[in-house]
Amino acid sequence: MASTQQPQNLRRHIGGRQARPFWGAIVCGCGVLCSPMFAEVKVADFGTTTDGIAVKQYTLTNSHGVVVKLIARGATLAEWHVPDQHGNMDDVVFGFDDVAGYESKDNGYFGATAGRVANRIAGGKFKIDGQEYTLAKNDGPNTLHGGLQRSLDKVVWEGQSFEKNGEQGVAFKYVSPDGEEGFPGKLTCRVTYTLTDKNEVRIDYNAATDKATPINLTNHAYFNLSGAGSPTILDHELMLAADHYTPIDETLIPTGQIAPVAGTPFDFREFHKIGARVDQLTDQPGKGYDHNFVLNSQTGKLALAAKVRDPKSGRVLSVYTTEPGVQLYVGNFLTGAKGKGGKTYNHRSGLCLETQHYPDSINQPKFPSVILRPGKTYQHTCVYQIATE
Ligand code: BGC
């Protein structure tokens, strides 16, 4: 199409708002604007929650044909279709085909935004400025991933799609009222996903509160680089930019120690197959890797945290973060949930690299603080990039 005219139907009504089209201005030899690159985030109805709330689905596409789908329940990364070394596309993250799947007990936080405090809080209790707060215990004696009913993975966020500098994204917002799930303060959270032309999913987190409160947001995507539903991730090779990790007790709460990885199965300073030493870890429920690694970069600047290589597909996942830690979880508790397209998510067939502060930081004075105070802004960036080699 060679045209200088904008098509009549460009302004489409999306999710109750007007979507602004993106025009890539291509000026050809004849000096006119040719082949305008119209890129628009597709917005569709994904279904309705049991509470009757409509859930939108957003489809992002980049110039390499990489497709990412997000859903507003849990501000969730639901699909990521990327080429392998031969150019074949696979969806490499876990998810479900409908809202009922996400609401089911089979959903182990697949792709969701976890919070207000991702990971564990010992005994479901903490104190801030002398005041004690009690939370619902949803993981044995502890609180996991923000609580029982209205943790951030379970609520429906408001989404606003955008196109910026040729890249597509969605900005999600959720305001958690004072006291929700037992946490103090009205917390305004923003999670913005951008699909870049470098095949990155960039996640920018931002939050503000009106009372001192703990916060630790992360994304809980499960990856299998051979395609979600492939039988194992034990053949994936992992490198972590971490000389230390935080040992845990029998309920997966850190002991408070910051231990060197050298000479242990936690030493991923060079690539190792995940399966090579996983069975040496037998001390905690689920066994296998479910540990926080203390990243070498503690500057708050974006730095490489992890790389995962899948020899079968040639896909390589790189993880960058501004956070001080990353939780490596290798799907020890997966028991065969039926996911997208009827695929089965078996034991250790998906792995999570959750960039975050350390577990139970609110009760561990030696760990970097997770307390957000009024007037301050919580910020965290995580970049997942998938390339081939
Ligand atoms: C935790 C696991 C937990 C899983 C829930 C991970 O972040 O570390 O222990 O079972 O989330 O899906």
Residues whose N, C-alpha, C, O or C-beta is under 5 A from the ligand:
A	BS01	BGC	G108 Y109 D290 Y329 F333
